[in-house]
């Protein structure tokens, strides 16, 4: 999620916090610390003990019940074969990887041999507004370029293509493991930064390629992702907002979508459409029951390795607070836009509110999931099984148990 108007967002947060503070400061009574302790002891003297966080009964979970999302370098091919009768080879993964692109705020895919990129309409709203001319409102009315020369260049925009992945785990862990526990965090940041610089100096195309070291499995694996960046991106087609946003769903967390949530960009190289021999062609047949369907993109981080206690805390405190904060900010900004839509359009306020609604929906969904007894029961089941495995292995128990 990207926030273009950082100053505006900071102001929103300040106003929201100020509002919360003012609401709680209407009636204040000075109470000494000793009085608070006495009052608390009186109220809790005969009260039954209650757990600080909710407890969940274990629900048996299968291997991937906590999520089916994998990286290109560590796919569970045996699982694909056993579950879907699908046995992809290296060529399939190369095709899928090079056909996918990372946008600054979303994911996309090459869908033609001439650099055509398909992404979601909601991912391109700011760019659609940016290329609108003084007498145009392309966000509301849509856009289509009938020829290459009609495609609109987008300023300060790019897409990244993952061209190579290198396993650098041993290079990182050898340095980290030799450091003391107190220094490991600092050493880790240093070695990752130095490794990125060293690998960047060996690139054949340093003007277009970049290196990012990615930590996987809570530091169990490290991969060097080498991206090729294309910074000449042009708008080809975008539907009008009425159909691109039909139904009022603030992001594509719900499937299927009964609208035209799509936008086409094109990548250029040397003022010519980029040659992309690997791409995802449009299928001429429908998806049939039993087909294996994969969604390939640039995901956010997961919370797979958070403990049940951490997730339970989030369900009661941090995530509901953030959801409430975004909801209050949205209501205030919508009221302001209704009051002065011209000034709101100057701030590109509709797209900013849209990004906040994305976050509101995200945190609202997370709160529901974190309070779901089945989902949390699966996490509890897997955590109990993990602890039992450690307890059954003296070597692992000695190494890890003091940290639990």
C-alpha positions as CSV (number, residue, x, y, z in Angstrom):
1,X,0.0,0.0,0.0
2,X,1.4,3.4,-1.0
3,X,0.6,6.8,0.5
4,X,1.6,9.5,-1.9
5,X,0.4,12.4,0.3
6,X,2.6,11.7,3.3
7,X,2.0,15.1,4.9
8,X,-1.7,14.7,4.6
9,X,-1.5,11.2,6.1
10,X,0.5,12.6,9.0
11,X,-2.0,15.3,9.5
12,X,-4.8,12.7,9.5
13,X,-3.1,10.7,12.2
14,X,-2.4,13.8,14.3
15,X,-6.1,14.9,14.1
16,X,-7.2,11.3,14.9
17,X,-5.0,11.1,18.0
18,X,-6.0,14.6,19.1
19,X,-9.6,13.6,18.8
20,X,-9.1,10.5,20.9
21,X,-7.2,12.5,23.5
22,X,-9.8,15.2,23.6
23,X,-12.6,12.7,24.0
24,X,-11.0,11.2,27.0
25,X,-10.1,14.5,28.6
26,X,-13.5,16.1,29.0
27,X,-13.8,15.1,32.6
28,X,-10.6,14.7,34.6
29,X,-10.2,13.9,38.2
30,X,-6.9,14.1,40.0
31,X,-6.2,10.7,41.7
32,X,-3.1,9.9,43.6
33,X,-1.2,6.7,42.7
34,X,-1.8,5.2,46.1
35,X,-5.6,5.7,45.7
36,X,-5.5,4.0,42.3
37,X,-3.9,0.9,43.9
38,X,-6.4,0.9,46.8
39,X,-9.3,1.2,44.4
40,X,-7.9,-1.6,42.2
41,X,-7.4,-3.9,45.1
42,X,-10.9,-3.3,46.4
43,X,-12.5,-4.0,43.0
44,X,-10.4,-7.2,42.4
45,X,-10.3,-8.7,45.8
46,X,-13.2,-11.0,45.3
47,X,-13.2,-11.0,41.5
48,X,-12.5,-14.4,39.8
49,X,-9.2,-14.6,37.9
50,X,-9.6,-14.0,34.2
51,X,-7.1,-14.8,31.5
52,X,-5.4,-11.7,29.9
53,X,-5.7,-13.2,26.4
54,X,-8.2,-15.6,24.9
55,X,-7.5,-19.3,24.7
56,X,-8.3,-21.5,21.7
57,X,-9.1,-25.2,21.6
58,X,-6.8,-27.0,19.1
59,X,-8.3,-27.8,15.7
60,X,-6.4,-30.5,13.7
61,X,-4.6,-28.9,10.8
62,X,-3.2,-30.3,7.6
63,X,0.2,-29.5,6.2
64,X,-0.7,-26.1,4.6
65,X,-3.8,-25.2,6.5
66,X,-2.1,-22.0,7.7
67,X,-1.5,-20.7,4.2
68,X,-0.5,-21.7,0.7
69,X,2.0,-19.2,-0.4
70,X,5.5,-20.1,-1.6
71,X,8.5,-18.5,-3.2
72,X,9.9,-19.5,-6.6
73,X,13.1,-20.9,-5.0
74,X,11.3,-23.2,-2.5
75,X,8.1,-24.6,-4.1
76,X,6.6,-27.8,-2.6
77,X,6.6,-29.7,-5.9
78,X,5.8,-33.0,-4.2
79,X,2.7,-31.4,-2.7
80,X,1.7,-30.0,-6.2
81,X,2.1,-33.5,-7.7
82,X,0.2,-35.3,-4.9
83,X,-2.6,-32.8,-4.5
84,X,-3.2,-31.5,-8.1
85,X,-1.4,-34.0,-10.3
86,X,0.7,-31.1,-11.5
87,X,4.4,-31.6,-11.9
88,X,6.0,-28.3,-13.0
89,X,9.6,-28.3,-14.2
90,X,12.3,-25.5,-14.1
91,X,11.0,-24.1,-17.4
92,X,7.6,-23.6,-16.0
93,X,8.9,-21.7,-13.0
94,X,11.2,-19.6,-15.2
95,X,8.3,-18.7,-17.5
96,X,6.1,-17.8,-14.5
97,X,8.8,-15.7,-12.8
98,X,9.8,-13.7,-15.9
99,X,6.2,-13.1,-16.9
100,X,5.4,-11.5,-13.5
101,X,6.3,-8.0,-12.5
102,X,6.4,-6.0,-9.3
103,X,4.8,-2.6,-9.3
104,X,5.7,0.0,-6.6
105,X,2.3,-0.7,-4.9
106,X,1.0,-3.9,-6.5
107,X,1.7,-6.8,-8.8
108,X,1.2,-7.3,-12.5
109,X,2.0,-9.6,-15.5
110,X,3.3,-9.3,-19.0
111,X,0.5,-10.4,-21.3
112,X,1.9,-9.9,-24.7
113,X,5.3,-10.1,-26.5
114,X,5.4,-6.3,-26.8
115,X,5.7,-5.3,-23.1
116,X,1.9,-5.1,-22.4
117,X,1.3,-5.3,-18.6
118,X,-2.0,-6.2,-16.9
119,X,-2.7,-5.1,-13.4
120,X,-5.7,-4.2,-11.3
121,X,-7.6,-0.9,-11.8
122,X,-7.3,-0.1,-8.2
123,X,-3.5,-0.4,-8.4
124,X,-3.4,2.2,-11.1
125,X,-5.7,4.9,-9.8
126,X,-3.0,7.4,-8.9
127,X,-1.2,6.9,-12.3
128,X,-4.5,7.4,-14.2
129,X,-5.1,10.7,-12.4
130,X,-1.4,11.7,-13.0
131,X,-1.6,11.4,-16.8
132,X,-4.9,13.2,-17.0
133,X,-4.6,16.6,-18.8
134,X,-6.1,19.8,-17.6
135,X,-9.4,19.3,-19.5
136,X,-9.6,15.5,-18.7
137,X,-10.8,13.3,-15.9
138,X,-9.5,9.9,-16.9
139,X,-10.2,8.4,-13.5
140,X,-13.9,8.9,-14.0
141,X,-14.1,8.7,-17.7
142,X,-11.5,6.0,-18.6
143,X,-8.7,6.0,-21.2
144,X,-7.7,4.0,-24.3
145,X,-4.7,4.5,-26.5
146,X,-5.5,3.3,-30.1
147,X,-1.8,3.5,-31.1
148,X,1.6,3.3,-29.5
149,X,2.0,7.1,-29.9
150,X,-1.2,7.7,-27.9
151,X,0.1,5.9,-24.8
152,X,0.7,8.2,-21.9
153,X,4.1,8.2,-20.1
154,X,3.8,8.0,-16.3
155,X,6.3,10.1,-14.4
156,X,8.4,8.6,-11.6
157,X,7.0,5.1,-12.1
158,X,8.6,1.7,-12.8
159,X,8.1,-2.1,-12.8
160,X,10.6,-4.7,-11.6
161,X,11.1,-8.1,-13.2
162,X,12.7,-10.8,-11.1
163,X,15.4,-12.1,-13.5
164,X,17.5,-14.2,-11.1
165,X,17.5,-15.7,-7.6
166,X,20.7,-16.7,-5.7
167,X,20.9,-18.6,-2.5
168,X,23.2,-16.7,-0.1
169,X,22.2,-18.4,3.1
170,X,25.6,-19.7,4.0
171,X,27.3,-16.3,3.2
172,X,25.0,-14.6,5.7
173,X,24.7,-17.2,8.4
174,X,28.5,-17.8,8.6
175,X,29.0,-14.2,9.6
176,X,25.9,-14.0,11.9
177,X,26.7,-17.2,13.7
178,X,30.2,-16.1,14.5
179,X,28.9,-13.0,16.3
180,X,27.8,-12.8,19.9
181,X,24.1,-12.8,20.7
182,X,24.2,-9.1,21.7
183,X,25.8,-8.1,18.3
184,X,23.9,-10.4,15.9
185,X,21.2,-7.9,15.0
186,X,23.7,-5.2,14.1
187,X,26.0,-7.7,12.3
188,X,23.0,-9.0,10.3
189,X,22.1,-5.6,9.0
190,X,25.8,-4.9,8.2
191,X,26.4,-8.2,6.3
192,X,23.1,-7.8,4.3
193,X,24.0,-4.3,3.2
194,X,27.6,-5.3,2.3
195,X,26.4,-8.4,0.4
196,X,23.9,-6.3,-1.6
197,X,26.7,-3.9,-2.5
198,X,29.1,-6.7,-3.5
199,X,26.6,-8.4,-5.7
200,X,25.5,-5.1,-7.2
201,X,29.1,-4.5,-8.3
202,X,29.1,-7.7,-10.3
203,X,25.9,-7.1,-12.3
204,X,26.2,-7.0,-16.1
205,X,23.6,-4.2,-16.3
206,X,24.1,-2.0,-13.3
207,X,22.0,0.8,-14.8
208,X,18.9,-1.3,-14.9
209,X,19.4,-4.1,-12.4
210,X,19.3,-4.1,-8.6
211,X,19.8,-6.5,-5.8
212,X,17.7,-7.1,-2.8
213,X,18.6,-9.6,0.0
214,X,15.4,-11.3,1.2
215,X,15.1,-13.0,4.6
216,X,12.9,-16.1,4.5
217,X,11.6,-18.4,7.3
218,X,12.5,-15.9,10.1
219,X,16.2,-15.9,9.0
220,X,16.4,-19.6,8.2
221,X,17.1,-18.9,4.5
222,X,18.4,-15.8,2.6
223,X,18.0,-15.2,-1.1
224,X,19.5,-12.5,-3.3
225,X,16.7,-11.3,-5.6
226,X,18.1,-9.6,-8.8
227,X,15.5,-7.4,-10.5
228,X,15.6,-5.6,-13.8
229,X,13.9,-2.3,-13.5
230,X,12.0,-0.6,-16.4
231,X,11.2,3.0,-15.7
232,X,9.6,4.0,-19.0
233,X,6.0,2.9,-18.3
234,X,3.0,4.2,-20.2
235,X,-0.7,4.0,-19.7
236,X,-2.5,2.0,-22.4
237,X,-6.0,1.5,-21.2
238,X,-8.1,2.0,-18.1
239,X,-11.9,1.6,-17.7
240,X,-14.0,4.3,-16.3
241,X,-14.3,4.3,-12.5
242,X,-17.9,3.4,-12.6
243,X,-17.1,-0.1,-13.9
244,X,-13.6,-0.4,-12.6
245,X,-14.9,0.2,-9.1
246,X,-18.4,-1.3,-9.6
247,X,-19.7,-2.7,-6.3
248,X,-17.7,-0.5,-4.1
249,X,-15.2,-3.2,-3.0
250,X,-12.2,-1.3,-1.7
251,X,-9.7,-3.9,-2.8
252,X,-9.6,-7.4,-4.3
253,X,-9.5,-9.3,-1.1
254,X,-12.9,-10.7,-2.1
255,X,-13.2,-13.1,-5.0
256,X,-14.7,-13.1,-7.6
257,X,-15.1,-9.5,-8.6
258,X,-18.1,-8.5,-10.7
259,X,-16.5,-5.6,-12.3
260,X,-13.7,-4.6,-14.7
261,X,-10.9,-4.3,-12.2
262,X,-8.1,-4.0,-14.8
263,X,-5.7,-1.6,-16.3
264,X,-3.1,-2.0,-19.0
265,X,0.4,-0.5,-18.9
266,X,3.2,-1.0,-21.4
267,X,7.0,-1.1,-20.6
268,X,9.3,0.6,-23.1
269,X,13.0,0.2,-23.7
270,X,14.8,2.9,-25.7
271,X,11.4,4.5,-26.7
272,X,10.3,1.2,-28.2
273,X,7.9,-1.3,-26.7
274,X,9.8,-3.8,-24.7
275,X,10.3,-7.2,-26.2
276,X,8.9,-9.8,-23.8
277,X,9.0,-13.3,-25.3
278,X,7.8,-14.8,-22.0
279,X,4.3,-13.7,-21.0
280,X,0.9,-15.0,-19.8
281,X,-1.3,-15.3,-22.9
282,X,-5.1,-15.0,-22.5
283,X,-6.7,-18.4,-22.4
284,X,-9.2,-19.4,-25.1
285,X,-10.9,-21.9,-22.8
286,X,-12.6,-21.6,-19.4
287,X,-11.2,-22.9,-16.1
288,X,-12.7,-26.3,-15.3
289,X,-13.4,-27.9,-12.0
290,X,-10.3,-29.5,-10.6
291,X,-7.8,-27.3,-12.5
292,X,-4.9,-26.0,-10.4
293,X,-5.0,-22.2,-10.3
294,X,-2.0,-20.3,-9.1
295,X,-1.9,-16.6,-8.3
296,X,1.6,-15.2,-8.9
297,X,2.6,-11.8,-7.6
298,X,4.5,-9.7,-5.1
299,X,2.9,-10.4,-1.7
300,X,3.2,-8.6,1.6
301,X,4.8,-10.3,4.6
302,X,3.0,-13.1,6.5
303,X,2.5,-13.7,10.2
304,X,3.1,-17.5,9.9
305,X,5.8,-17.5,12.6
306,X,4.0,-15.4,15.1
307,X,3.0,-17.3,18.2
308,X,-0.6,-17.8,19.2
309,X,-0.1,-15.5,22.1
310,X,1.1,-12.7,19.8
311,X,-1.9,-13.3,17.5
312,X,-4.3,-13.3,20.4
313,X,-2.9,-10.0,21.6
314,X,-3.3,-8.5,18.1
315,X,-6.9,-9.6,18.0
316,X,-7.8,-7.6,21.1
317,X,-5.5,-4.6,21.0
318,X,-3.2,-3.5,18.1
319,X,-5.3,-4.6,15.1
320,X,-8.7,-3.2,16.4
321,X,-7.0,0.0,17.3
322,X,-5.5,0.4,13.8
323,X,-8.8,-0.5,12.2
324,X,-10.6,2.1,14.3
325,X,-8.0,4.7,13.5
326,X,-8.3,4.3,9.7
327,X,-12.1,4.3,10.0
328,X,-12.1,7.6,11.9
329,X,-9.7,9.1,9.4
330,X,-11.8,8.0,6.4
331,X,-15.0,9.6,7.9
332,X,-13.2,12.9,8.5
333,X,-11.7,13.0,5.0
334,X,-14.9,12.0,3.3
335,X,-16.7,14.8,5.1
336,X,-14.0,17.2,4.0
337,X,-14.2,16.1,0.4
338,X,-18.0,16.5,0.4
339,X,-17.6,20.0,1.8
340,X,-15.0,21.1,-0.8
341,X,-14.6,18.6,-3.7
342,X,-12.5,21.0,-5.8
343,X,-9.9,21.3,-3.1
344,X,-10.2,17.6,-2.5
345,X,-9.4,16.9,-6.1
346,X,-6.4,19.2,-5.9
347,X,-5.1,16.9,-3.1
348,X,-6.1,13.8,-5.1
349,X,-8.1,13.0,-2.0
350,X,-10.4,10.4,-3.5
351,X,-7.4,8.1,-4.3
352,X,-6.0,8.8,-0.9
353,X,-9.2,7.9,0.8
354,X,-9.3,4.8,-1.3
355,X,-5.9,3.7,-0.1
356,X,-7.1,4.2,3.5
357,X,-10.2,2.1,2.8
358,X,-7.9,-0.6,1.6
359,X,-6.1,-0.5,4.9
360,X,-9.4,-0.4,6.8
361,X,-10.6,-3.5,5.1
362,X,-7.3,-5.2,5.6
363,X,-7.3,-4.7,9.4
364,X,-11.0,-5.4,9.7
365,X,-10.5,-8.7,8.0
366,X,-7.5,-9.5,10.2
367,X,-9.5,-8.8,13.4
368,X,-12.2,-11.3,12.2
369,X,-9.6,-13.9,11.3
370,X,-7.7,-13.5,14.6
371,X,-10.9,-14.1,16.6
372,X,-12.0,-17.0,14.5
373,X,-11.9,-20.2,16.8
374,X,-11.2,-22.5,13.8
375,X,-8.4,-20.5,12.3
376,X,-6.8,-19.8,15.7
377,X,-7.5,-23.4,16.7
378,X,-5.4,-24.6,13.8
379,X,-2.6,-22.3,14.8
380,X,-2.8,-23.6,18.4
381,X,-2.7,-27.2,17.1
382,X,0.4,-26.5,15.0
383,X,2.1,-24.7,17.9
384,X,1.4,-27.5,20.3
385,X,2.8,-30.0,17.8
386,X,5.9,-27.9,17.3
387,X,6.6,-27.7,21.0
388,X,6.1,-31.5,21.3
389,X,8.6,-32.1,18.5
390,X,11.1,-30.0,20.4
391,X,10.5,-31.8,23.6
392,X,11.0,-35.1,21.9
393,X,14.4,-34.2,20.5
394,X,17.0,-33.6,23.3
395,X,19.4,-31.7,21.0
396,X,16.7,-29.4,19.6
397,X,15.1,-29.0,23.0
398,X,18.4,-27.9,24.6
399,X,19.1,-25.4,21.8
400,X,15.6,-23.8,21.4
401,X,13.6,-24.4,24.5
402,X,15.2,-21.7,26.6
403,X,14.1,-19.2,24.0
404,X,10.4,-20.2,24.1
